[in-house]
Amino acid sequence: MNHADARSADASAVALPETAAAHPTGPAAPRRGGAAGPVALVVGGALSVQFGAALAVLLIPRAGALGVVTLRLTLAALVLLLVCRPRVRGYSRSDWGTVVAFGAAMGGMNICIYQAIDRIPLGAAVTLEVLGPLALSVVASRRLLSLVWAGLALAGVVLLSGGGFDRLDPVGAGFALAAGALWATYIVFSARTGRRFPQADGLALAMAVGAVLSLPLGLAEAGTRLAVPSTLALGLAVALLSSVLPYTLELIALRRIPAGTFAVLMSLEPAVAALAGFLVLRQALSATDAAAIALVIAASIGAVRSRTRPAPGN
């Protein structure tokens, strides 16, 4: 996430992913010109997130799933705080409540998705996680067609589970679904934070909140193992690949393409996750798994397009 991560162009347009990247600044008006460059940036961000998640799986034996979350959030927060240098004065109690809720959702989302990828294949975990933002988009839509996309996503989940989540490991599947629910929450508070904080200040502060919340859990699980230089180096790589780099690439892309186009591209994340799982972790997909992921991707793209297409008569 995933990974979750912070990934939503606009709460009203996105139907998708962690490994949620939310951009509290919100999308700027698209620029005219070729879309190949911005599309490449979004695809590059998605590749960065999911290959960062695959690297995190390799790091889990050293630091544990909670330790990896702590490393990722803490190191990403330090980088963002140094780069953004957000001001902390002049905000109301309500502003701080919003950014704390945003950070708590971010931290919880990361904890759940890393617990999931420690137990089930990366592609399956991200596919289940994507259901959270997809459900948010369906609920927010007033179109009957949204029920079709929900049904399509449900068919994908049934295929993925093989009729029962025991095939995947029920605990891992449960964590992935919980990550999806937190991702939807994250999207809502990301949008609210973007209206209250300038630039990427809200993201940097929320990342710091998530890091603080995860720190006791990571220390309890990994202790001094988190301070091993090689572990710290890998943790920094995960933070850069899964948080800092994709946020930057996607923020640049969002200035040049509409939020709806961005969300459609983000709907491909389960496929990118499956590719990363295969190349880095040797997690091969069965034909059934591939079909299930394709159904969820199709549902996500359909939901995004139906949410961003003008209603008849408008």
N, C-alpha and C positions, 0 to 999 in steps of 0.2 A: 501497500500500500501502500499502500498502500500503499508506502506505500501508502497509506495512507497516508496518505499523506495529504498534502494540501493541494487539492486539485479541483477547482471548479471555477469556470469562467464567470458564471453568473447563475445564481440560485434558480432563476426562473427558466433558464435555457438548458442547463446541464442535466443529462440523464445518466450521469455516470460517475466513473471511478472517483486507492492509495494511494489506492495507493493509491483518493482522492489526491491536483495542485491548485489550491485555491489562491486566488490573487485578490487580496483585500482592496487593491486599488480599483478593481473592476476593469472591464475591457474598454479601451478607448475606441473612438470611431474608426472603422476600417479605412485604410488608405487605398487609393486606387492603384492598379498595377497588377503584375503577375502575382499569383498566389503560391507559386512553387516554393519561393523562399520561406514564407511563413509556415507552409505545410511541412517543409523539411525541418523547421525548428520544432514544431509540435511532435513530429515523429521522432526526432532526436531526443526530445524530452521524455517521451514514452519509453524509448529504448533505455535511456539513462535510468529512469525509475525502476524498471523491471530487472535490468541487469544489476542494478544496485541491490535489489531484493534478493536476487540469486546469490550475490556475494555475501549478503547477510546470512543466508542459509549456511554457507561455508563457515561463517564466523560463529554461529550459534554453539558448536561444540566447545569453543574456547571460552565464551562469555555467557552462554545461556540466552534464551530468547529475550528475557527481561533485561539482561545486561546489554544486548545489542540495541534494544530500544533506547536505553539510557544513553549509550554512546552516540547513537544517531541523533537523537533530539538535542542532547547537550552540545555536541560539537557543531551541529547545524545552527543552533541558537547562538553560539559564540560567534560563528562566522557572520550570521545575519545582523546581530547586534553591532558588530564591528563595522560592517558595511553600511547599515542603515542609520545607526546612531539615533534611535528614536527618542524623542523627548518624552518625559514622564510626568510633566506638570501641565496643568490646565485642563485636565480631563475630569468629568463628573464621576460620581460613584456608579452611575448606570453604565458609563463608558467602560469602566474597569470591570464591571460585572460581565459585560459582553465579551471582553477580550479574555477574561478568565474562563468563561464557558467555552469559548472558541479553543483555548489552549487545552482545557480538560477533554473536550471531544477529540482533539488532535492526539493527545497522549493516549486516551483510551482506544482510539482507532488503531494506533500503532502497536499497542500492547496486544490487542486481539489478533491483528493480522500476522504478527510475528509468531504468536502462539499457534496460529493456524498453519503457517508455512513450515513450522517445525514438525507438523504431523501429517500434512497432506501435500500433494504436488502443488507447485506454485501456480500453474495454470488453473487448476481447479479452485484454489483459494481465491484468486483474483476474480474468477467468474462468479463465485458465490458472493464475494464482497460487492461486486458491481450491482447486485440486486437492491442494495440500500438506496443509492441515488436513483436507480431506475424506478423503484417504488415511489420515491419522492416526486419524480416527474409525472408519473401516472396519476398520483393523488392530486397534484397541483393542476392537472389538465382537466378541462371541461369537455373534452371530446370523447365520444363513445369509442372511437378507434383505439384509444389508449388501453381499453380492456383487451383488445386483440394483442397488443404488444405485451401486456401482462401475461396473457395466456401462453404466448410464444416463449416468454422467459421461463414460465413455470414448466413448460414441456422440456426446455433445456436443462433445468434443475433435476427433473425426474430422470432424464437420460443420464445426467452426470452422476447421480446417486445410484443408478442401476436399480431403482425401485426401493432402495433403502440406504441411508447414509452410512450404514455399517461398512459398506464397501470402501468408503473414503476414510473412515475413522470418525465416528460421530462427534467426538470432542473437537477435533480439528475443524470439521464442517460447522459446528456450532460457533466456534471462535470466528470463523470467516463470516458467518451471517451476522454475528454481533458487530464485527468490524464494519459491515455494510450499513447497519443501523446507525452506528456512530458516524459513519461517513456522511449519511444524510443529515444528521444533526450538525456535523461540521460545516456542511454547505450552507445551512441556514445561518449559522453564527458567523461564517466567513462573510456573507453578504452584509450582515449587520455591522460587523467590524469595519468593513470597507467604507461604510457610510459615516463612521465616527472617527477613523484614524487616517491621516494622509499617507500617500506613497505606500511603502511596504512596512510602515511602522507597526501596524496592527499584527501583521504576520510575524515579525521579529519578536514582539512582546508575547504573542500567543505561543510561539515556539519555546520561549523561555519558560512560560507557565507549564507547558507540557514536559519540559526537561526537569523542572523542579518536582513535579508530581511523580515522574518515573524514577527519579534518583533513588529514593529509599528502596524501591522494588529491585532495581538493578544492583544496588550495593548488597542487598540481602541475598540475592541469588549468586552473584559473581564475586563480590568482595574485592580483594586486591588484584584479582585477575584482570579487572578493567584497566589497571595501571601498567600492565605489561606493554612495553613499547610496540611490539608487533601487533598486538591487539588494538592498541590505540590507533596505529596507522591504518589498519583495516577498517576500524570504526570511522575514521575520518573519510576514508574512501566511500563508505556506505553513505555517510552524511552528505558528501558532495554529490554523489551520483543520484541518490534518492530524494534529496531535498533542494540543495542550493542550485545545482546546475539546471535541473528541469524547471524550477520556478523561474529562473532567469530566462531560459529559452522560451517558455510559454508566455511570460509577460511581454517579451518582445513581439511574439507572434500575435498576441491578442490586440496589439495596436494596429495590426494590418489585416486581420480577417474577422468576420462576424463571430459572435459567441456561439451561434448555432453551428457554424462550420467547425469551430474548435471542438465542440461537444461531440459531433459526429466522429471526428478523428480520435477523440479520447475513447470512444466506444470500442475501439479496436484493441484496447489494453489487454483484455484476456488473451487474445492471440499473441500479443507481444510477450506477455508473461509466460505463455506456453513455450514460445520460442526460446526465451531465456532459460527456462527450466530444462529444455532439451539440450541446448548448447553448453550450458555451464554445469548443470546438475545431472545430466543424462536421464532426465525424466521423460520417457517416451509417452506419447499419447496413443490410446487405442482409437479405432475408427468411431466408436460410440462417444468417447470423450471429445473428439474433434467436432462431431456433429452437435453435441450439447453446447460447446463453446460457441459454435457458429450460430445456433439458435438465440443464445443470450446476446451475442453481438448484434444480430439482426433486430432483436427486440429493442436494444438500446438505441440503435440508429433510427429505427422507426419512431420511437418515443421522442427522440430529440427533434426529428423533422416535423412531427405533428405538433410539437410544442412551439416551434419557431416559425411555422407556416401561418400566415394570417388567416383568421377565421373568415368564412364566407360572409360577404357583405361589408367587410372592413376595407 
